[in-house]
Amino acid sequence: MKVAIIGQGYVGLTIAAFASKHYQVIGYDNNSKIVDQLNSGISHIEGVESSLIEKAVASGNYLASSQSTDIAGSDVVVIAVPTPLTKDRKPDLTYIKSACKTIAESLIGSALIINESTSFPGTIRDFIKPLIEKLSPIKIEHLYAISPERVDPGRTDWDQKNTPRLFAGLTPEASKRTREFYSTFCDNLVEVSSPEVAEAAKLFENTFRQVNIALVNEFSQIANALGISVHETLEAANTKPYGFMKFNPSAGVGGHCIPVDPSYLAYVAAGKGVPATFIERANQVNLEMPKYIVSRVKSDNGGSLKGKSVQVIGIAYKPNVADVRETPAELVIAELVAQGAIVSWHDPVVKSWHGVESTDLGGADIAIVVTLHDVMDRAKVTASAPYVFDTTGKLTGVKGL
Ligand SMILES: NC(=O)c1ccc[n+]([C@@H]2O[C@H](COP(=O)([O-])OP(=O)(O)OC[C@H]3O[C@@H](n4cnc5c(N)ncnc54)[C@H](O)[C@@H]3O)[C@@H](O)[C@H]2O)c1
């Protein structure tokens, strides 16, 4: 069976690594630099070892390509392209549109088209299917399904094999073929009654995280005002064996999912005239955390940061990945600059960001720890500046949330 995966990023390459053990996989990506790297056996994604890609390329089961003609003859096409927000925080389906164009123009035979990109309910039925049919130069009846991706980059205990996978086809035949496709590399497939349920479940999972993170971020401010430790209080609450789930305070949310997906849900809610107040308030609380953190640092440092050197430690949005999309570190830096501080950053995992290289650890008046990677020596981070503010809750003997 020939499988084309459109987009070879965090989601697409992860699927390609598993699928190429069973199928002939074309990893289609319009970034030719990524394609060249992959064909030389180099992975650009944490959690997908280069040795796996090297082996898959050598076996002849995996070929990365920027040539849309390589998609022709595929039995299954998986869409795994970005679904970000526009500047006014509305769903941006530009990449999906462009993937649909590639599919429509390249497929000459009928295929099963599965969307793994996160989007709002109705995307496969009312957007992807009609668009491919409209752009296709010939009339073909494809099968359509959705299977939202749940990969957590950098995580090793839950992967493609053991993480339950939701799916639904637009027709019973599409559902059957989708089950057959994933069952070779996923142990637990959960079929739901419609694609819209699968699409909405994915958005709700991430909204649940977004709202709870905002709640604990708000609580960290209340705890500080009360003069108690937020971390000790959370540990205490967490001794309850039922009805409580612990979330940790932080500088905010980042990555391609938690800050983005809830806005997709809010968008469809608005279209139906239903309020999405929790989502909007949670967004606001999380986006304001960097300002709160900088205000704490400022008041601990004589009420002004003007002319003071500040090193932001860890700029990836979470530990052990090089992903800086929507990272709260960016807002922390912007606020520090607005306060007149001289800002540098240190991140041994990200290394280079906005054309600037990571600076060596230490040497500033103030350090703010946003993300603590495992490769960072905690004792060295703790001693990196005369004043250290820790947003991660992992350092002892320093100021922090
Ligand atoms: N990263 C995650 O942890 C995660 C988890 C679950 C779901 N998702 C969802 O999966 C989707 C993909 O996310 P990602 O993190 O893999 O993105 P990514 O940015 O890591 O990768 C996307 C890839 O698609 C390529 N691309 C863009 N437009 C293309 C086109 N028209 N044709 C071919 N290639 C194209 C890009 O060059 C890039 O390599 C998004 O909808 C995201 O919300 C992501």
The ligand as an ORCA input file, in Angstrom:
! r2SCAN-3c Opt
* xyz 0 1
  N       3.089     19.470     17.241
  C       2.228     18.847     18.011
  O       2.543     18.490     19.130
  C       0.831     18.488     17.518
  C       0.093     17.563     18.232
  C      -1.178     17.235     17.800
  C      -1.702     17.856     16.672
  N      -0.971     18.776     15.995
  C      -1.555     19.367     14.797
  O      -0.971     18.762     13.660
  C      -0.858     19.700     12.583
  C       0.595     19.796     12.128
  O       1.375     20.287     13.199
  P       2.947     20.071     13.269
  O       3.321     20.394     14.674
  O       3.320     18.756     12.708
  O       3.447     21.228     12.303
  P       4.950     21.469     11.777
  O       5.079     22.912     11.519
  O       5.936     20.797     12.680
  O       5.005     20.683     10.393
  C       4.219     21.017      9.312
  C       5.011     20.716      8.051
  O       4.128     20.919      6.955
  C       4.853     21.519      5.896
  N       3.864     22.152      5.027
  C       3.136     23.263      5.217
  N       2.275     23.459      4.204
  C       2.459     22.427      3.340
  C       1.866     22.070      2.120
  N       0.887     22.790      1.603
  N       2.321     20.971      1.509
  C       3.312     20.231      2.048
  N       3.905     20.505      3.205
  C       3.470     21.601      3.863
  C       5.816     22.447      6.577
  O       6.951     22.711      5.747
  C       6.203     21.641      7.834
  O       7.363     20.868      7.635
  C      -1.430     20.998     13.123
  O      -2.785     21.081     12.800
  C      -1.283     20.839     14.633
  O      -2.228     21.608     15.340
  C       0.304     19.090     16.372
*
